[in-house]
Amino acid sequence: MRHTFTILLAGFACGLLSGTAAASSEMDAIAKYRELLADGNPSELVAAQGEELWKTKRGPQQASLERCDLGLGPGVIKGAYAKMPRYFKDTGRVQDLESRLMTCMENLQGIEPKSIVDGKFLKGEREKVAALVAYVVTESNGARIDVDMRHPEMKKMYEMGKMAFYFRAGPMDFSCATCHGEEGKRIRMQDLPDLRTQKGAAAGWGSWPAYRVSNGEFWTMQHRLNDCFRQQRLPEPIYGSDVTIALSVYLAATAKGGTMLTPGIKR
């Protein structure tokens, strides 16, 4: 009996070692895959298109976006994204980068927000907004995440975003926290940062917008958040809606002090 138990115990130990070795091998393969991804980011091409769009006179008013104020003064792009979302006095609301770009496009160029809100991701004017986003976020790469939470509207949006993060709904009873409320989770070859923590939020918020290798597309933060709603089997939020901006405020505020590594590159 003792001999049989020893054999079983030895077999169990071998199985554990084998499983550990397999897991280690898998992690090595994932690390290699990520290393290969980092060697050349196609977002640079999208950002170049965005820079051209920024300087091109377009719309009914035939104007460029070179006087667009992203919070640091007309035309100032360097470091602007690292301080967004933020409260804008001229609109009287909290805006993320995409909703702010829509304001500039409407006021400076005469391009109606409806053509963007009612559009499809990476189609028409939304595709142009995505390119502009790539250009702007590139100019904050390496900057410290530093959103200003002093305004009451920012505090209100933070609370709304936190509520949305934990809100469970849909046929699968998922919330954002289902995937991003615990350490060490991963889907296939993509780590899922714990967005409740400063470290996790900095890793998550700080690396989006990003280029998605799996579908060969540059995704803005609005696009990313909408895909989270899709995975929860919930209706797609309206583009530029308060709920997506509120979630962005919650993430950016939690990530404060981290480093922007944008545009990121994802599986």
Secondary structure, 3 states (H helix, E strand, C coil): CHHHHHHHHHHHHHHHHHHHHHHHHHHHHHHHHHHHHCCCCCHHHHHHHHHHHHHCCECCCCECCCCCECCCCECCCCCCHHHCCEEECCCCEEECHHHHHHHHHHHHHCCCCHHHHCCCCCCHHHHHHHHHHHHHHHCCCCCECCCCCCCHHHHHHHHHHHHHHHCCECCCCECHHHHHCCCCEEECCEEECCCCCHHHHHHHHCCCCEEECCCCEEECHHHHHHHHHHHCCCCCCCCCCHHHHHHHHHHHHHCCCCECCCCEEEC
